[in-house]
């Protein structure tokens, strides 16, 4: 049984959330003040489609901004006070309902970020999968058999397969991704996990919001950590590759 200090958890989660920053212009290309937002070209021979890479990165930023917005909305209602009185057998009060709504929003966005990671790797590695046929786990399982990509892919799969382990409230819990994915699947394929269901078919108690929030934020932070690694790989490949001049640019 984990003794939860809600105030300390939120301070720790806030630090994690505010530690994530992105350069919005990282992949922007300007030509005499004009923003290139269409077309298809690479920056080095054999490199990925730069416009697709830029689009994935822009989508990542949009998703992260949504995650941060939801977190800030949760903080506004001062959950460190009301969550201490949590009782899964009682109907949700307004504060808990709002907090759960925004936490579930974060779950969907974080799940999409994992998809963006696979899409980015697919383009960078030239894996050749169609955009609409990539399933995150299957993608990294297949790429883990590719010598050049096995190191990163195996780390992702190992994280997905972590055994569930909830230690102290100040430590990073294990099995966060699997827990969050199961919760998301329950939201889309079964009865709402935010409801209390006690029947001959199932016994489901609504998890406290702070428990769910800690899970999803730690999964979110891990997804961004993997993204940082693959963005560094992109920069490395850009430095090594034989440069190709983008369309509309003249050598300086």
C-alpha positions in Angstrom: 0.0 0.0 0.0 1.5 3.3 -1.1 1.1 6.3 1.2 0.4 9.2 -1.1 1.4 12.8 -0.2 -0.7 14.5 -2.8 1.0 17.9 -2.3 4.5 16.4 -2.9 3.3 14.5 -5.9 2.0 17.6 -7.6 5.1 19.5 -6.9 7.1 16.7 -8.5 4.8 16.5 -11.4 4.9 20.2 -12.0 8.7 20.1 -12.1 8.5 17.3 -14.7 6.0 19.1 -16.9 7.8 22.5 -16.9 11.1 20.8 -17.7 9.8 20.0 -21.2 10.5 22.7 -23.8 10.7 22.7 -27.6 12.1 25.1 -30.1 9.1 25.8 -32.4 11.3 26.9 -35.2 13.6 23.9 -35.1 12.5 22.5 -38.4 11.3 25.7 -40.1 13.0 26.7 -43.3 12.8 30.3 -44.4 13.6 31.6 -47.9 13.7 35.4 -48.0 11.1 35.5 -45.2 8.8 33.0 -46.8 7.8 29.9 -44.8 8.0 26.7 -46.8 5.1 24.5 -45.8 4.7 22.2 -48.8 6.6 20.2 -51.3 8.9 17.3 -50.9 12.7 17.3 -50.5 15.6 16.1 -48.3 18.5 18.0 -46.8 21.0 15.2 -47.5 21.3 12.4 -50.0 19.1 9.5 -49.1 17.6 11.5 -46.2 13.9 11.6 -45.1 11.3 13.9 -46.6 12.0 17.1 -44.7 8.4 18.4 -45.0 7.1 15.3 -43.4 9.7 15.5 -40.6 8.7 19.1 -40.0 5.0 18.2 -40.0 5.5 15.5 -37.4 7.5 17.8 -35.2 4.8 20.5 -35.5 2.2 17.9 -34.5 4.3 16.9 -31.5 4.5 20.5 -30.3 0.7 20.9 -30.7 0.1 17.7 -28.7 2.5 18.8 -25.9 0.8 22.2 -25.7 -2.5 20.4 -25.2 -1.0 18.1 -22.5 0.3 21.2 -20.7 -3.0 23.0 -21.0 -4.9 20.1 -19.4 -2.4 19.9 -16.6 -2.7 23.6 -15.9 -6.4 23.3 -15.7 -6.1 20.5 -13.2 -3.7 22.6 -11.1 -6.2 25.5 -11.0 -8.7 23.5 -9.0 -6.1 22.8 -6.2 -6.4 19.0 -6.3 -4.0 18.6 -3.4 -6.9 19.4 -1.1 -9.9 17.5 -2.4 -8.1 14.3 -3.5 -7.3 13.5 0.1 -11.0 12.7 0.6 -11.2 10.4 -2.4 -13.8 7.6 -2.1 -14.4 5.4 -5.1 -17.8 4.4 -4.0 -19.2 7.9 -3.9 -20.3 9.8 -7.0 -17.6 12.2 -8.4 -17.8 15.7 -7.2 -17.3 18.6 -9.7 -13.6 19.0 -9.0 -12.8 15.4 -9.4 -14.9 15.2 -12.6 -13.0 18.2 -14.1 -9.6 16.8 -13.1 -10.5 13.4 -14.6 -11.7 15.0 -17.8 -8.4 16.7 -18.3 -6.4 13.7 -17.3 -8.2 11.6 -19.8 -7.5 14.2 -22.4 -3.8 13.9 -21.5 -4.0 10.2 -21.9 -5.3 10.4 -25.5 -2.7 13.0 -26.5 0.2 11.1 -24.9 -0.9 8.0 -26.8 -0.8 10.0 -30.0 2.7 11.3 -29.2 3.9 7.6 -29.1 2.4 7.3 -32.5 4.3 10.4 -33.7 7.5 8.9 -32.4 7.0 5.9 -34.6 6.1 8.1 -37.5 9.3 10.1 -37.0 11.5 7.0 -36.8 9.8 5.6 -39.9 10.8 8.7 -41.9 14.3 9.1 -40.4 15.2 5.4 -40.8 13.6 5.1 -44.3 11.6 2.1 -42.9 9.1 2.5 -45.7 5.8 1.9 -43.9 2.7 3.8 -45.1 1.7 6.6 -42.7 -1.7 5.0 -42.0 -0.4 1.5 -41.4 2.0 2.1 -38.5 1.1 0.5 -35.1 3.6 1.7 -32.5 4.4 -1.6 -30.8 4.6 -3.6 -34.0 6.7 -1.0 -35.6 9.4 -1.0 -32.9 9.2 -4.8 -32.6 10.0 -5.1 -36.3 12.7 -2.5 -36.2 14.3 -4.1 -33.2 15.4 -6.8 -35.7 17.2 -4.2 -37.8 20.8 -3.9 -36.8 21.0 -0.2 -37.2 17.8 0.5 -35.2 17.7 -2.3 -32.7 19.3 -0.4 -29.8 16.7 2.3 -29.7 13.8 0.1 -30.7 14.6 -2.5 -27.9 14.7 0.3 -25.3 11.2 1.4 -26.4 9.8 -2.2 -26.3 11.5 -2.9 -22.9 9.8 0.2 -21.5 6.4 -0.9 -22.9 6.9 -4.3 -21.3 7.9 -3.1 -17.8 6.3 -5.1 -15.0 3.9 -3.0 -12.9 5.6 -1.7 -9.8 4.2 1.1 -7.6 6.8 2.1 -5.0 6.9 5.4 -3.0 4.9 8.4 -4.3 8.2 10.2 -5.1 9.7 7.5 -7.3 9.0 6.9 -10.9 6.6 4.0 -11.1 7.1 1.0 -13.4 4.6 -0.2 -16.0 3.1 3.3 -16.6 2.7 2.8 -20.3 0.9 -0.5 -20.1 -1.4 0.9 -17.4 -2.2 4.1 -19.4 -2.8 2.1 -22.6 -5.1 -0.3 -20.8 -7.0 2.6 -19.3 -7.3 4.2 -22.8 -8.5 1.0 -24.3 -11.1 0.7 -21.6 -12.3 4.2 -22.4 -12.8 3.3 -26.1 -13.7 -0.4 -26.1 -15.4 -1.2 -22.7 -17.4 0.4 -19.9 -16.0 3.8 -18.7 -13.1 3.2 -16.3 -14.2 6.4 -14.5 -17.4 4.6 -13.3 -17.7 2.2 -10.4 -18.9 -1.2 -11.7 -19.6 -4.1 -9.3 -21.4 -7.0 -11.0 -21.0 -10.7 -11.7 -19.1 -9.7 -14.9 -16.6 -7.3 -13.4 -15.5 -5.4 -10.3 -14.0 -2.1 -11.3 -13.4 0.7 -8.9 -12.6 4.2 -10.2 -8.9 5.0 -9.7 -8.1 8.2 -7.9 -7.2 11.0 -10.3 -3.8 11.7 -8.7 -2.9 8.0 -9.3 -3.9 8.2 -12.9 -2.3 11.6 -13.4 1.1 10.4 -12.1 0.9 7.5 -14.4 0.2 9.5 -17.5 2.6 12.3 -16.8 5.5 9.8 -16.3 4.5 8.0 -19.5 4.4 11.4 -21.3 7.8 12.4 -20.0 9.3 9.1 -21.1 7.8 9.6 -24.6 9.5 13.0 -24.8 12.7 11.5 -23.6 12.7 9.0 -26.4 11.8 11.8 -28.8 14.9 13.8 -27.6 17.1 10.8 -28.5 15.7 10.5 -32.0 15.9 14.2 -32.6 19.6 14.0 -31.7 20.0 11.2 -34.2 18.4 13.4 -36.9 20.9 16.1 -36.2 23.8 13.6 -36.3 22.6 12.2 -39.6 22.2 15.8 -40.9 25.9 16.6 -40.0 27.2 13.4 -41.6 25.1 13.3 -44.8 26.0 14.8 -48.1 24.0 18.1 -48.1 21.4 18.8 -50.7 20.3 22.4 -51.3 16.5 22.8 -50.6 14.4 24.1 -53.4 14.4 27.9 -53.8 17.6 28.4 -51.9 20.8 29.7 -53.5 24.2 28.8 -52.0 25.5 31.6 -49.8 
